[in-house]
């Protein structure tokens, strides 16, 4: 992909890379419009010629305020380009503090928006099947949008529903019937929404997987959970709703209609201070020369998608479905290297606003330090060794960190250290694994480096927005 993808557009950054290619963040030089583009090399990955259209087949049906938007697709020779809405608000998991959660008002807002998006999907006969905070993005006004439809499937056609058979999803979020198979589509997605609500309110997940050999799940099922976390962190009204969502028997589980009538869902919660709104423009790309056909509104939100046949036969490429939380996710524009450095290197480009590139993504997983970039790197590596994390330097100022979370799943994240306006910024981003576990590791590293962290980092209202 050339530096000038299309006349007037510049590549700012690689957002992620995976089995079929990578996602680039591109910007219109004159309007500063930002778009995420998924690049697929069909010559290197001929199997993508079959799998990509299957995901596109579903995502092209979706147009809803709480679902990530697709602007279109384009093919040049053996390359495919799929253009997605850039979500500058970041990922939902970044708003969840480990073991704490988030303010109840924020959790209620995001939960109602999540249900609105899921209700739209189900009304159109589509099941997402991998709902989790890492697949939920926030737009420029901090509104939730569902992304990553690589595991989605059609379960209802012309009023006729079918049972699903494919085991897929992320174990802590999947419904128990998904493990046992076959299962009904809608209740399985609703269960995942309930787990997300628990994570937002308590900052932790209730179990590793909802199986009958898991002691935490058994305690929940048998009602022996009152004094255990995360349940002890929840107020009675919230717990009342969750008890009706996380019902092991799908036929007894609350429907979305019933959830929307529950008192917790309907009550007015005192709002906390909102995250700042991020200025951002998102337009139809036809006028900018990126799309060949105005009617070509397809989408690809994940580079390694699951096949989406009318039948739901088991896909051999996803036999290790229980490790799906270790898959890379590429509709996340937050997972990027230093965007400021990249944009500053575009010496021929003059931006309209000095701070415009500082308003792209708000993340909690970064901090300024009072030492040089070289000293910051030495201190970071020492701390990683102390924590027994594996690490590898990927060039000047970039470290890839690997560990295993409490569920014995791989966790990979990157630290990028660079100078900005005379200060040193240490920026962390999740590459692979559970968002909550990533945040927990980040806090351990930050605590170990607290002596060198700039004092302004403890004044959240002055936090840097990138």
N, C-alpha and C positions, 0 to 999 in steps of 0.2 A: 504494500500500500504506500503510494508516494506521499511526500510531505504535503503536497497540494492535491488532496483527494479529488476535489472538484474545484474549478476556478472559484476563488472567493472563500474557500474553506481551508482551515489549517488543523492539522492533528496536534492536539495539545498533550495527550497522555495515553498510555496504555492502561486501561482500567483493570484488565485481568486476562488470563490466558487459560486455555483448557484443551480438551481432547480435539476439538474441531478448528481451533483458531484462537483469536483474541478479540477483545472489545476495545475500541478506541473512543476517546472523547474528542470530538471535533467542534470547531467554533467558526462561525461566519465572521470574517474579518471586519466587515462593515457594520453588522448589527450586534455582534458579540453573542449571537444565539448559540446555545450549546445543545449538542445532540450526542447520544451514545450510539455507536455503530458496531454491530457484531460482524466480524470478518470471518468468512468460512472458506477454507481452501478445499474445494471439491476434488482437486487432483490428488492431494495428499490424503484426503479422507472421503473416498468415493461413497462410503456407506451413508454419509451425511446427505447425499442426494435423495435418499429415500426417507430418512428420519426427520429431516428439517421440514419438509412439506406437511408431515403428519402433525407436528406441533403447530405449524402455521395454520393448518386447517381449522384448528380450534380457536387459536388466538384471534384470528381475523374476524370472528363472530362477536368479539367483545368490545363494547364501548360503554364505559361507565366511569364516573368520577373517582371510584375507589379501586380501579384496575389500571395498571401501568399502560400507557398508550403506545401503540405502534404507529409510526408514520408511514412505513412502507418498506419495500425491499427492492433490490436491484441486483442483476447478475451481469458480470463482465467476464466473458470467456469461462475459465474454471473457478472464478471467485464469486462468492455471494456476499452481499451486504444487506444487513437488516437494521433499520433505523428505529431507535426506541427513545421514548421520553426520558430526559435526564431528570432525575429526582434529587434536587440539591439538599433536601432535608436529611438525607442519610437513611440508615436502617433503623427499624424499630428497636432492635436489641440494644442499640447504643444509648437509648433513653432509659434502659432498665439497669438499675444499680444492683449488682450481685448481693443477695441476701436482704435487700431492702425493697426493691421494686421501683415504683414511681408514685407520684401523688394520685390519689383515687380519682380525682377529676380528670386527669390525663388518661388514666386507664379506662375510665368510662367512655371518654371521647373516642379513643382508638378502638375499643371493643365494639361500639355501635357502628363505627365506620367499617370495621372488618366484617361484621354481620351483614351490613348493607351490600358490600361487595360479594360476599359468599351467597347471599340471597339472590343476587342477580345471576350468578353462575348457575345456581341450582334451578332457577326459573327457566334457564335456557338449556337445561339438561346436561350441565357440565360439572364434573367434580374436580377439585384442584389436587387433592391427595398428598400435598406436601406443605400444608400451612404451618408456618413457624415464624418467629420474629425475624430471622435472617431473610425471609422471602417477603417481608412487608416493608415497603419504602415510604418515605415521607416527602411530600412535594414542597414547593416553595412557600406554602402557607401552613406547613406542618399537618397536612391532611394525609391520612393513610392510603396507600395504594398497594394492591396485591400484585406480586410479580412471580416470575419463574413458573411457567406452565409446562415444563418438561415432563411432568408426571400426570398431567391432567388427562381426562378421558370423557367421552360422551356416554352417559348412562341412560339417557332417555331420548328416544326418537319417535316423533309422531304420537306422543302420549304413551308409548310402550317403554317400560323400564326393564332393565336387566340387572342382575346381580354382578358384582365385580369379583374378580378372582386373583388379580395381581397383588402380591405383597409389595407395597412400596410406601415410601414416606420416611420419616425420621423417628426412630424408636420411641423416644420420650413423648412424642406428640401423637403417635398413631393410636387409634382406637383398638381395644382388645380383639374385636372381631376381625380386624385386618390381619392379625397374626394367625387366626384360626381358619379364615376363609370358608366359603364365599361371604360377601358382605354387601349391605345396602349402602349406596353412595352417600346420601345426604347426612345420615347420622354420623358417619365416620368423619366428615369434614367438621361437623358441629362439635364433636369431641375434641378435635384439634383446637378449635376456637376456645373451648373451655380451658385447655392446658395453657394456651397463650394468656388467658386472663389470669390464671394463677401466677404465671411468671411475671406479669406486669404488676400484680398486687403484692407479691411476696419476694420477688427477686430470686426465686429458685424453682426448680422443677420437682414435682411430687415423687417421681420414680424414674428409673432408667428405662423400663419398659412395662407395659400393662399386662404382665403375664402372671399365671397362677403359681409361679415359683419365685415371684418377687415379693419380699416381705412387706415393702411399703405399699404395694398395690393390694395385697391381701388385707392389710390393716384397714385400708380405705374401703374395700369391698365389704368387710365384716363390721365396719363401724367403729373400729378401735383406733381412731385417729385424732381425737379431740385435743390431746396434749402434744401431738407431734407437729413438727413443721413440715410443710408451709402452712398447714391449716390453722395453727394457733396464732398466726399473724393476721388472719382475716377477721373482719367483723362479721357479726351474725347474718346480716342481710346479704353480704357478698357470698358468704359460705352457703347460705340457703340457695342461691342461684346456682352455684357451682355443683352442689349436691344433685341438682336436677339435670345438669348437663353431663357430668361424668358418671352416668349410670351405665354399668357394664352391659346391661341388656339393651340393644339398640332400639327395640320397639317401645321401651319405656323412657327413653331419653327425650328430653325437651326438644321440641322443634323450634325453629327460628321464630315462628309466630308466638309461641308460648314464652320464649325468652324475652321478646319485646314487650310482653305484658307484666313481666316480673317487676317488683317494687324497686330492686336495685337498679335495673335498667332504666326505669322511668324517673327515679328521684333526681333532684337537682343537687349536684355536689358543688361545694364551694371551690371555685377554680383557683389554682395556684398560678404563679407567674409563668406565662407562656414562653417558649423559646422564640427568639426573634424570627420574624418572617424574612425569608431570603428572596432578594430581588432576582427574578429570572424570567426570561421570555421563551416561550415554546410555541412554534408556529408550524403550519403545514409546510413541508419541505419542497413541494412541487415548484413553488415560486423561486426557490433558491437553487434549483437545478440538480437536486440530489436524486429525485425520483423520476423514472422514465414514464410512468403511467399514473395518473391521478387516482385511478381505481385500484391501484396495486397496494392495498393497505393490509399487508400481512405482518406477522410478528414472529420473532424468535427470541425468547428471553433466556435461553439456557443453551450453552454450546454442546451439551451432551444429552440430548433429549431422549425421552422414552417413546417407543412406538405407540401410536394411538389408533389402533384398529377398532372397527365396530365391535368385534369380539375382543375379549380382554384376556387373551392367552398370555401365558407366562413368557416374558422376554428374557432370553438367556443372558443378555448383556446386563441384566439387573438382578441376577440371582443373589448377589450380596446386598440386597435392598436395605438390610438393617444398618449398613454402613453409609447410607445415602447422605447422612448429615456430614460426611467427609467430602462430598462432591463440591467442586468449585461452583460458585454462583456468579454469573456474569451480567445480570441486569443491574447489578449494584454499582452505581457510579461512585459510591463512596470509597470503594476499594481501589485506591490509586496511589501512585507515588506522589512526590511533591509537585503539586500543580503549579504553584507559584514559580518555582524554579524553571519549570518547562515553559511557562508562558513568557517569563522574562527573557528566555533564550530566543524568542521570536523577535529578533532585533529589528526586523523590517516592519513590525506591526506596532502601531500606536493605539492604545486603548482609550476610549472616551472618558473613563473614570479611573482615577488612580487606585481606588479601592475595589473596583468591580470584580477582580479575580479573587478578592478576599471574602466574597460573599457567596461562594459556591456551596460548600458543605459544612455543616456544623457537626463536629465530632467531639466527644468527651475524651477520646483516647490519644491525647497529645498534651505536651507541656513545654514551656520555655525553661531553659536552664541558664545559669550565670557563668558558665565556662565555655571554652571554645569547642568547636565541633570535634576536634581531635581528642580533647580531654573527655568530652561527653561520650564518645565512642569507647574509650578505655574504661570508663566507669560503668557503662552499660554492659560491656562484655564481662567484666568482673562480676557484676550482679547476676548475669545469666548463668555464669559458672556456679555461683553460690546457690542458685535455685535449681541447679542441675538440669537446665534446659540445654538442648542441643542448638547450635547456632552455626551459621555460615555467612561470611561476608560476601556480598554480591557486587562489590564495587565500592566506590567512594561514598561513604555515608549510609550504606544500605546493608541491613542484616536480616537474614531469614531465620526465624526462631521456630523450633519444633519441640513438641512435648506430647504427652498422652494425658487426656483428661480423666476424670474419676470414673468414666464409663469405659475406659480403655480404648477410646477412639482417638485418632490422630488429630492434633491441633497444630496448625501452622499459621504464623502471623509474621508480619514484617515491621521493622523499625527503620525509619528514614531520618537521618540527622543532617540538618543543613542550616546554613546561616541565612537570616532574613532580616534586613534592615538593621544590621548590627547585633542582632540577638541570635541565639541558637535554639532551634525548635527540634524537639524529638517527637516524631509523629508515628503512631502505631496503626496498623490496619489488619483486619482479619483476612486471611487467604483461604483457610480451610478449617472447618469444624464448627463447634457450638459457640454462638455469640456470647452467651453468659459465661462460659468457661474462659473465653478470650478476655472478657472484661475482668474476670477474677485474676487472671495472670497479669494483666496490665496493672491492676491496682497493687499487686505484690511487687512488681518492678518499680512502680512509682514510689511506693513506700520506702524501698531500699535506696532510692536516689533522692530522697526528700531534702537532704542537706544542700543539694546543688540546684534544686528547683526554684525558679524565680518566685518571689513573694506574691506577685500578682496572680499566680495560678490559684491562689486560695480565695480570690475574689471572682466568683463565677460570672458576675454581671459584666466583667471585663474580659471574658474568655475570647480567645481568637476564633474567628469564623473563617474557614477556608472552603 
